[in-house]
Amino acid sequence: MTEPLADPRARSWPEVVGLIPAAGQAKRLQPFPCSKELFPVGFTNDPKTGMPRPKVAAQYLLEKFKTAGVAKTFIVIREGKWDIPNYFQEGVGVGMSLAYLVIPGSLGPPDTLDRAYSFVAQYRIAFGFPDILFGPPDAYRHLIDQQERTGADVVLGLHRIEDPRIWDMVDSDDAGWVRAIVMKPASTMLTFGWCFAVWTPVFSEFLHRFLRADETKRTMGQLAHTANDPGGDLAVGVVFQEALKAGVRIQSVKFPHDEYLDIGTPDNLAKAVRQQAAG
């Protein structure tokens, strides 16, 4: 079992900032009228008028950041997805400061995240996919507390997964230390998979170096495979696997009674809209 630091709570931890990859093309949803991050999946009351207004997919994630005390978030977008900054602007509507990094393209979410390296390397990161809805509302607060308590480099938020064949499953011990990450297994006894994460500059540095390593470039065909990601992109779970092998200390927090939903498919998007409409 990986041992925590001698006295992690005595440290002065860096600020936590949000980091969201939004450079994808929503291939599973095409044709689509807007960036999937902005698709309305519910309603909220306007704080000024009190009138209901659409609540878009990414807002759920931003609200969780805010609940955990995150004051600023970096959103990495692909050229052409101008509707995202046009909608959220500087972040007044979600109660935090937002900044946008624009990139021409990406090899996948890890590459997208690393494009923000020079801006976020010194911070702790609250990371989430804008098209995965999950509970509870204070989920990131639990991960931040666990990170500070254990001194872990990464903390994964785990939910009970309905179909492990399409998810990154996690094996952890009774103390929460992650022993293995299994990518979309055809058969497994594991029941929990990760949906979101918090990490320290240790993992940001690992990610940055990993993507540039000669060994990574030589084996990219194996790492970025449809067995790990339906689109054949490099998956974040694969990088967590490699980080674990390299000695990066990964903790976890289980949320066995909270639901999750990947709205990146037409069926699940429709399901999310129905659930939100039902209250």
Secondary structure by P-SEA (a helix, b strand, c coil): ccccccccccccccbbbbbbbcccccccccccccccccccccccccccccbbbbbccaaaaaaaaaaacccbbbbbbccccccccccccccccccbbbbbbbbcccccaaaaaacccccccccccccccccccccccaaaaaaaaaaaaccccbbbbbcccccccccbbbbbccccccccccccccccccccccccccccaaaaaaaaaaaacaaaaaaccccccccccccccccaaaaaaaaaaacccccccccccbbbbccccaaaaaaaaaaaaac
